[in-house]
């Protein structure tokens, strides 16, 4: 993708639903979609619009009709036609594609339009209409032509947005930075019950278990104005981690199997995945089948970058509880099929940069000062044999860069073939992005008092920090320039942002350095 022009820097807000007389005068709603047998309620576009998974010739457009979003959505039990259009200009004078989709009750009246026939590497504007109601306008962007070798790509990395821990203020700064694509690597919602002492209280009376309860939780998060505006301004590539279902779940095993028998937990997974699909701009390939959803996938950005999006939850062995367990050869994070898919995609990649979206940290975290090891077992450290074998493979891959989340901390590291040997080969770089709001405004002095003494045992760490925010990457053929963007608070609806540190990954020189 080319560098954003000044014109592209003008961003859209989620409230830009009124398009003016000139736009509304265009009769673009097909006649076959003008009416439904059941009256359409007012205010159906409360959850805004979004786009995702860009292709050179296509994009997924999303909305969900929900006039009463925190109470199941508030739509009648009927199918409603929703017209859509996508244009080459924000005034919709050059419409590229238009059509009609169905908002069906069995999918929460969500709409997923997989538009094709678009031009590569260019911005588009889109909107929906239901009856006489017009959605906010969204802006999106297609991926570059498959054979394009040059250009640049700006990626924002985000994760871990807990409604109760704070406002999603980092998105306001992200919007101003105008990324080409947002990569969200997990914990879009949190399943915890409401807390009377929270900054913002979760809806409902407890944790979600049913489909309606998960729908309400997603809808609440979607009402955050900064999140809604960012969804409306750029395409997203999403995957989930644990809190979209249940803390620290693995395969079909909950965190507390004594309290959640298998049949009840799989019913919970079924509801959680259904609600996830209903609220994310993903293709129909992600429509769940019971307690299973297909989320690992690959996206191409010309010959510049290949993005491999992992699923580190559905196929993993249950978490280890000891160092011996973490080193068991049979333990898997990815499962055999996904692991082979990843390796195949890395080895046959034509791209300069091979990006890997991993929900959880791949580099080692040794929590024990001095001799010995104490690992964080929910991350890749709990799957030592598979992780180390994968890092050995990275030595043969061109420019592997892992983009992760989960930790509520910034941890930027060299990836090494053997963390027991600090002189082992560096084979890549990893950026563990901090959280959008999870853990709130941390005490920075307390963080450094706890974590700085561990730096000597983790010499591969290049930078660690505990501010809230996100990471921003400008990817070009010769290197990746990365910035850690942080806000001063998430305890208020507005915040100021700054760059904490700038880093550089050079092409064909594994590792990362502070500049």
N, C-alpha and C positions, 0 to 999 in steps of 0.2 A: 504494500500500500504506500502511496506517496505521502509526503509530509503534509499535515493538515494546513489548509490555506486560511488566511484571516477570515474569509467568509464562513468557513466551517466552524470557526471558533465561537460563532454565535450559537448559544445553546438554547434548547427548548425547555420550558418548564412543564410539569405534569398537568398544570391547570390550563394549558392553552387549548381549551376545547372549542372556544368560539373563534371561528375562522373568518368571520366577516361576510358581508353581503355578497361579494363577488364569488367567494368559494361556495357559499350555501346555495347560490343560484344555479350551480351546476347540477343538473338532474342526472346523477350517476348511479342512483339506486335502481337496479333492474326491476322491471314491472312485476316479475314473478315473485319478488321478495318483499313487496311493499306492505303486506299484511299477514297477520297470523290469526287463527281462530280465537286464540286467547289474548286478551288485552295485555300489552306490554307495560310493565310498571315504569314509573318515572325514575330517573337517576340510575341507569343501569351501568354506567361506565365509571363507577366509584374506584375501581382498582387500576385504572389507567391502561396503558398499552406497553408492549415490549416486543423485542425481536431477538433472534438468536441463531446460533450455528450457521454463520455465513458461508456460502459457497461462491465460486466465481460467477455463477449465473442464478443464484437463489438465496433465499433467506426465509426463516420462519417468523411469521407475524402472530402476535398473541394478544388476546384480551379475554376477559371473563365478565359476563353480565351478572351483576350482583348489587341490586338496589339496597339490600340490607346485609352488608357483607359480614357482619359479626354474628349473624343469626341464620347461618346456613345459606345465605345469599339472597333470599327473599324472592326468588323467581318462581313463577307458576310451574307446575309439572307438565311442561309442554315444550315442543321444539320451536325455536325462533330463528328465522333467517337473519343473518348479519351480513351486510354488504361490506366489502373492503376495496380499497384501491391503494396503489403505490405509484408514486410519481417521481420524476426527475427534478422537480422543483418544489419548494415549500408552499407555493400557491396552487399547486395541482393543475397547472396549465399544460404540462406535458406528462400525461398519465401513461405509465408503462404497462401496467396490468391492473385488471379489476375483476371482481367476481363476487360470488355469494357463498358463504359457509353456513353451517347449521350449528347453533348453540343448543346442545342437547342436555337434558337433565341428568342423564347417566354419567356425564362428564362435567357436572357442576356448571353447565352452561358456559364452559370455557370454549374458546375458539383458537384453533391452531391452523394457520394457513401456510402451507409449504409452497411459496411462490417460486416459480422457475421462469427462465427466459429473460433474465435481467442481464445487464452489462457488468463486466468485472470491474472491481476496484473503483467504485464511485458511490457517492451518497444517494440515498433515496429517502423520500418522505411518505408516510402511510397513515391511514386512518380507517375507522370503521363507522358504520351507521346501522342502528337498529331502530326500525320505525322512523320517527322524525328526530331521533336523538343521535348526536354526533359525538364521537369519542375525542379525546385529546389527540393531537398530531404527534406521531413519533418520527424520529430520524434514525436511519440505519445505514449500513454500508456493506457492500458485497466484498468478497475476497478477491485478491488479484488473479489475473490469468494464470493458469497452471504452469506456463512456461516462462513467466516473468522472473527474472533473476535479480533485478535491482529494487529500488524503492526502499521504503521503511515501513515499520509496523509499530504502532504504539499500543501497548497492552497494559491494562490495569489489573492487578492481582488483589482479590479481596476474599475474605472469609469471616466466619464467626460473628454474626450480628445478633446479639441477645437484646431483645426489646426491653427487658427489665433492667439491664445494666446501663442503659444510656440511649441517647439519640444517635441516629445514624449520620452524624455531622461530617464524617470523612467523605461521604458521597457529594456534598456540596463542592468540596475542593476538587474531587475527581471530575465532576462535571466541567469545571473551569479548565481542567487540563486536557479535555477533549480526546479521550482515547479512541482508537479505532475499534477496539473490542475490550470487553470486560470479562476476565476469567474469574469465576467464583468457584472456590474449591471446597465448599462444604459449611454446614451449620448455618443454613439460611434462616431457619427458625430454631427455637429451643422448645423442648417438650415439657419443661418444668411448669409446675402449677403457679398460680398467681401469688405474689408476695406483697404484703401490705407495706413493706418498707422499700420497695423497689422504686427506681427513678420513674419508670413507667410500668404500670401493672399489666400482667398478662390477662387476657380475657378468660372467661370460663371460671370453673370452680375447682379445677384440678388439672392433671396431665391429660392430654388428648389420647384417646384410644379408638374412637369411632371415626368414620369418614367425616361426619358433620363437624366433629370437634377439631379434626385436623384442618378442614376447610376454614373454620373460623380462625384458627391460629395463623394460617397463611394469609388470610384476608386482613387480619390485624397488622401483620408486618408490611403488607402491601400498601397500607394507608400512610406509612411514613413518607412525608413529602420529598425528602432528599433521595430516598430509594426509588420512589416513583419517577422522579425527574431523571435519574440516571438510567433507569430502564428505558425511558422514552427518548434517550439521546444517543445510544450506541447499542450495537448487538452484544448479547451476553453468551458466553459458553459456560454452562453450569454442570456441576456434579454435586453429590451429597456426601456427607460424612455420617456421623452417628446421631446427632441431635434431631435430624429430620425424622427419626424413628424413636430411638431410645439411647440413652448414654451408653457408650462402649459396647454396643451390640456387635456380634460377629456371626456371619452366615445367618442361621435361624436360631441363634442363642442370645437371649437377652442378658442384660447386666445382672439381673436377679432371677435366675430360673426357678428358684424356690417360690417366688411370688407370681411369676408369669409362666404358667405351663406352656408347652410347645404350641398347642392348638390356639391358645389365646394370644400368644405372641405372634404367630403367623397371621392371625386375623388383624392384629395391630399393624403388622408390616403391610398387609394388603391395603388397609385404609390409608396408611402413611404414604405409600407409593402412589396410590390413586390421587391423593391430594397434591402430592409433589408434581406429578404430570400435569394436573389441571392448572397449576400456577406457574409453570415454567415454559419458556419459549423453546421447546424441543420438538423434534419430529415425531411422527406417528410410530416410528420404531421403538420409542420409549413408552408406549402405552403398556401399562403393567399387565402381567398375567398372574393373578393372585399375588402371592408374596414375593414376586420376582419382577425385576425391571431391567431392561437393557440400557446401560448408561456408558460403558466404555466404548469409545469411538475415536475417530481420527479426523482432523480438519487440516486443510492445506492452505497456506498463504503464499502462493506462487512457489518459486524455488528458494524463497527466503527462509520460511519456517514451516515445519510440520509439527502439529500439536496433537499429542497422544493423551487423551483424557482417560484416566484410570478409574476403576471402581475398587477401592480397597476395603470394602465392607462385606459385600455379598458372598465372596468366595474365600474368605480368610478362615484359617483355623482359629479356635477360641484363643483368647489372650493367654500368654504364659504368666506364671506367677513366680518364676524363679529364673536364675541365670541358666541353670541346666535346661529348663524348659525352653527358654529362648533360643538355645543352641541345638535343639532337636532337629535333625535333618528333614523330618517329615512335615514340618510346619510350613504353611504357605500363606502368603498375603494375597496373591493374585489368583490362585488356582491355575492348573496346568494350561487350560485353554487360553485364558487371558494373558498369561505370561508368554506363551508362544506367539500370540497375536502381537504383543508389544515388541518382542525381539524381531519378529519378521518386519514390522513397520520401521524399526530402527535401522536394520541392516539394509533394507532396500530403499531407504529414503533418498530422494534427490535433493533434499533441502540443505541449505547451509547450516541451519540451526534445528536441532531436534529437541523440542520442548516436551516435557512430561509433566502433566498435571496430576500430582499425587496429593490426596487429601491430607496425608500425615507425613511427618518428617522422615527423610531417608538417611541423612547424615547421623552419626552417632551423637547421643547425649549421655555422657558419663556423669552421673549424679554423685559419685563417690570421690571425694578428694583423696589424692594419694593412690596407693596401690589398690588393685582390684577394680571391679566394674559394678556399677549399679545403673541399670537401664530403665528407660521408660517403655514398658512392655506393650502398650497400645500402639506405639509407632513402629517403624521398620526395625528398631532395635530388638523388638520381641520376635523377630523373624530373621535371625542372623544368617542362617545358611542361604536362604533365598536372596536376601538383600546383598550379601557379599558376592554371590555368584552373579547377580545382576550388575554389580559394580565392575566385576571383572569383564563382563561383556561391554561395558561402557568404554573400556580402553580401545575397542575396535570401532566405536561409533563417532561420527563427526559431531562435535560441539553439542553434547548432551547437557541440557540445563533443566533442573527439576524445580517446579513451582508448587509450593505446598502451603498448608495452613495449619489449623487445629490448635496450635500451642498458645495462642493469645499473646505471642511474643514475636519480635523480629529476630530470626536467627539465620545468618547468611554464612555459608560454609563452602569450603572445598569438599568435593566428593573424592574419597580415597579408596583404593582397593583393599586396604587392611588397616582398620582403625587401631589395632593392637601395635602397629608399627607406624609411628608418626613420619617416617621417611618413605612410606610406600607411595606408589604413583598417584598423582592427582589425575582424575579421569573426567571431572566435570565440576559443575557448580550447582548449589542449591540455594534458593531464596524461600525461606519460610516466612510468609507474610504475617504481620500482626493482625489483630482482630479489628473489625469495624467498631464494635462497642463492648464485646464480651470482656469481663473483668473490670469494666469501668475505668475510671481514672486511677491508675495504679500509683503507689508511692514509689517514685523512681529511686530514692535513696535506699529504701528497703530492698528493691529489686537488685540493685547493684551490690549491696551487701551480701545478698544470698548467692548471686550468680557469678560475680567477678572472680571469686576464689576458684570457680570451676574452669576458668579459661585455661589454666595450665594443663588440666587433664583433657582438654578439648582444643588442641592447637589448631584444628581445622576450622574452628569458628573464626570468622573475620569481623563480624559485627553482631552485637546483641543489644536489644532495647525492649522497653515495655510500654511505649506510648501506643495509643490507638491510632489507626490509620490504614494505609494500604501501600503497595509498591507500584511504581510506574516504570515501565521498560520502553526504551526506544531501541528497536532492533534494526540493525543494518547489516550488510554483508561483512563489514570489517569488525563489527563488535556490537555488544549490547551495553548501553548506558542505562543504569538503574538508579532510581531515586527512591528513598524511603520517605514517604510523605506522612506527616503526623499532625494531629490536631491538638490544641491545648486542653480541650475538654469534650466529653460526651455527656456531661451532666446538665447541659443547657442546649436549647434548640439551635443555637448558632455557635460557631467556633472559628478561630483563626488557625491557619495551617502553615507549615514550613517544611523544608527539606532537612531531615536530620543528617543524612549522609548520602553521598553519591559514590557509586561503584561502577566497575568496568569489567566486562568479560571480553577478552580478545578472541577473535576467530582463530581456531586451530591452536590455541594456547589454553589448555584446560585450567580451570580455577577462576577465582574472582579476587579483585583487589579494590581497596578503597582509593579513590582519586581526590 
